[in-house]
Amino acid sequence: MSLPYWARDWILRAEGGYVNDPNDPGGETKYGISKQSYPNVDVANLTADEAARIYDRDYFARVRGGEMPPQLALAVFDSAVNQGAAQAVRLLQLTLGVHVDGEIGPETLAAIRRHVANDGVPPVLADYMSRRTEHYAELACQKLPLRKFQRGWFKRLFLLQAECLGLSEVS
């Protein structure tokens, strides 16, 4: 499944336009695409469509978002863009209680199906979001220049959870 419009629209809003904050280790960034991660991309002139192609290839496909309920797919995809795909998957695997390796395989997908069938999406989503919150708090404590971003990260999570819970079972 290619990047769905609802995931594309969310991430473009959440990531916003061009910034070059000296405290951001990603450096020059637009739509969440950083010069550090994509040194060959003209970040300042990146278009939303170009960013969406990167999101699809490097984030949504990598976390196998098309194989999850939309609400969880959006949360994991958002984490992949903002925290890195491997970290997003590790947090999901911790949430599901499966082997943590940063790659989504059959065990992780089966655990998603099992947890969603038993508990529904909201409890899994809430646990996943709490793990993201913990990770952000740890980052802010370990790397003090990042502390200035902490409130924005938390605000993003609250808005994301509302967005996720508002999604219907779309494809």
C-alpha positions as CSV (number, residue, x, y, z in Angstrom):
1,M,0.0,0.0,0.0
2,S,1.3,3.4,-0.9
3,L,1.3,6.3,1.5
4,P,-2.4,7.1,2.1
5,Y,-3.6,10.7,1.8
6,W,-4.5,10.9,5.5
7,A,-1.0,10.0,6.5
8,R,0.5,12.4,4.0
9,D,-1.7,15.3,5.0
10,W,-1.0,14.7,8.8
11,I,2.7,14.6,8.4
12,L,2.9,17.7,6.2
13,R,0.9,19.6,8.8
14,A,2.9,18.2,11.7
15,E,6.3,18.8,10.3
16,G,5.6,22.1,8.7
17,G,7.9,24.2,6.4
18,Y,11.5,25.1,6.3
19,V,13.6,25.5,9.5
20,N,17.3,25.6,10.2
21,D,17.5,25.6,14.0
22,P,21.1,25.4,15.3
23,N,19.9,23.2,18.2
24,D,18.3,20.7,15.9
25,P,20.8,17.9,15.2
26,G,19.1,17.3,11.8
27,G,20.1,20.8,10.7
28,E,18.3,22.2,7.8
29,T,14.8,20.6,7.6
30,K,11.7,20.9,5.6
31,Y,8.5,18.7,6.0
32,G,10.6,16.6,8.4
33,I,13.2,15.8,5.8
34,S,16.6,16.8,7.2
35,K,19.8,17.6,5.4
36,Q,21.6,15.3,7.8
37,S,19.5,12.3,6.7
38,Y,19.3,13.4,3.1
39,P,22.5,15.2,2.2
40,N,21.8,15.0,-1.5
41,V,18.3,16.6,-1.3
42,D,17.9,20.4,-1.8
43,V,16.0,20.7,1.4
44,A,15.2,24.4,1.1
45,N,13.5,23.8,-2.2
46,L,11.9,20.5,-1.5
47,T,8.3,20.3,-2.6
48,A,5.5,18.5,-0.7
49,D,5.2,15.9,-3.5
50,E,8.9,15.2,-3.3
51,A,8.7,14.9,0.5
52,A,5.7,12.5,0.1
53,R,7.7,10.2,-2.1
54,I,10.4,10.1,0.5
55,Y,7.8,9.4,3.3
56,D,6.3,6.6,1.3
57,R,9.6,4.9,0.4
58,D,11.7,5.4,3.5
59,Y,9.1,5.6,6.3
60,F,5.6,4.3,5.6
61,A,6.9,1.2,3.6
62,R,9.6,0.6,6.1
63,V,7.2,0.4,9.1
64,R,4.7,-1.6,6.9
65,G,2.0,0.9,7.6
66,G,-0.3,-0.6,5.0
67,E,-0.5,-3.8,7.1
68,M,-1.7,-2.1,10.3
69,P,-5.0,-0.6,11.3
70,P,-4.9,3.1,10.1
71,Q,-4.9,4.5,13.6
72,L,-1.8,2.6,14.6
73,A,-0.2,3.0,11.2
74,L,-0.4,6.8,11.5
75,A,1.1,6.8,15.0
76,V,4.0,4.6,13.9
77,F,4.6,6.4,10.6
78,D,4.6,9.8,12.5
79,S,7.2,8.3,14.9
80,A,9.3,7.1,12.0
81,V,9.5,10.5,10.4
82,N,10.1,12.3,13.7
83,Q,12.1,9.8,15.7
84,G,13.6,7.5,13.0
85,A,12.0,4.3,11.5
86,A,14.1,1.9,13.6
87,Q,13.2,3.7,16.8
88,A,9.5,3.8,15.9
89,V,9.5,0.1,15.3
90,R,11.4,-0.6,18.5
91,L,8.9,1.3,20.5
92,L,6.1,-0.6,18.8
93,Q,7.8,-3.9,19.6
94,L,8.2,-2.9,23.2
95,T,4.5,-2.1,23.3
96,L,3.6,-5.4,21.8
97,G,6.0,-7.5,24.0
98,V,7.8,-9.1,21.1
99,H,11.5,-9.3,20.2
100,V,12.9,-5.8,19.8
101,D,15.1,-5.5,16.6
102,G,13.8,-2.4,14.9
103,E,12.4,-4.3,11.9
104,I,8.8,-5.3,11.4
105,G,8.5,-8.9,10.4
106,P,5.9,-11.7,10.8
107,E,6.2,-11.8,14.6
108,T,5.5,-8.1,15.0
109,L,2.6,-8.2,12.5
110,A,1.0,-11.2,14.3
111,A,1.3,-9.4,17.6
112,I,-0.4,-6.3,16.2
113,R,-3.3,-8.5,14.9
114,R,-3.5,-10.3,18.3
115,H,-3.4,-7.2,20.4
116,V,-5.9,-5.3,18.3
117,A,-8.3,-8.3,18.2
118,N,-8.1,-8.7,22.0
119,D,-7.9,-5.1,23.2
120,G,-8.9,-2.9,20.3
121,V,-6.7,-0.1,18.8
122,P,-7.1,2.6,21.6
123,P,-5.2,0.7,24.3
124,V,-2.4,-0.3,22.0
125,L,-2.2,3.3,20.7
126,A,-2.2,4.7,24.2
127,D,0.6,2.4,25.3
128,Y,2.6,3.2,22.1
129,M,2.1,7.0,22.6
130,S,3.3,6.7,26.3
131,R,6.5,5.0,25.1
132,R,7.1,7.8,22.6
133,T,6.6,10.3,25.4
134,E,9.1,8.5,27.6
135,H,11.6,8.5,24.7
136,Y,11.2,12.2,24.2
137,A,11.6,12.9,27.9
138,E,14.8,10.8,27.9
139,L,16.2,12.7,24.9
140,A,15.5,16.1,26.6
141,C,17.3,14.9,29.8
142,Q,20.3,13.5,28.0
143,K,20.8,16.2,25.4
144,L,19.9,19.5,27.1
145,P,19.8,21.6,23.8
146,L,16.9,19.3,22.8
147,R,14.9,20.3,25.9
148,K,13.6,23.4,24.0
149,F,11.7,21.0,21.7
150,Q,10.1,18.9,24.5
151,R,6.8,20.8,24.9
152,G,6.3,20.8,21.1
153,W,7.0,17.0,20.9
154,F,4.4,16.4,23.7
155,K,1.8,18.7,22.0
156,R,2.4,16.8,18.7
157,L,1.6,13.5,20.5
158,F,-1.7,14.8,22.0
159,L,-2.8,16.2,18.6
160,L,-1.6,12.9,16.9
161,Q,-3.6,10.8,19.3
162,A,-6.7,12.8,18.6
163,E,-6.1,12.5,14.9
164,C,-5.6,8.7,15.2
165,L,-8.7,8.2,17.2
166,G,-10.7,10.2,14.7
167,L,-9.6,8.0,11.8
168,S,-12.2,5.5,10.6
169,E,-11.2,2.2,9.2
170,V,-10.1,3.6,5.9
171,S,-7.9,2.0,3.3
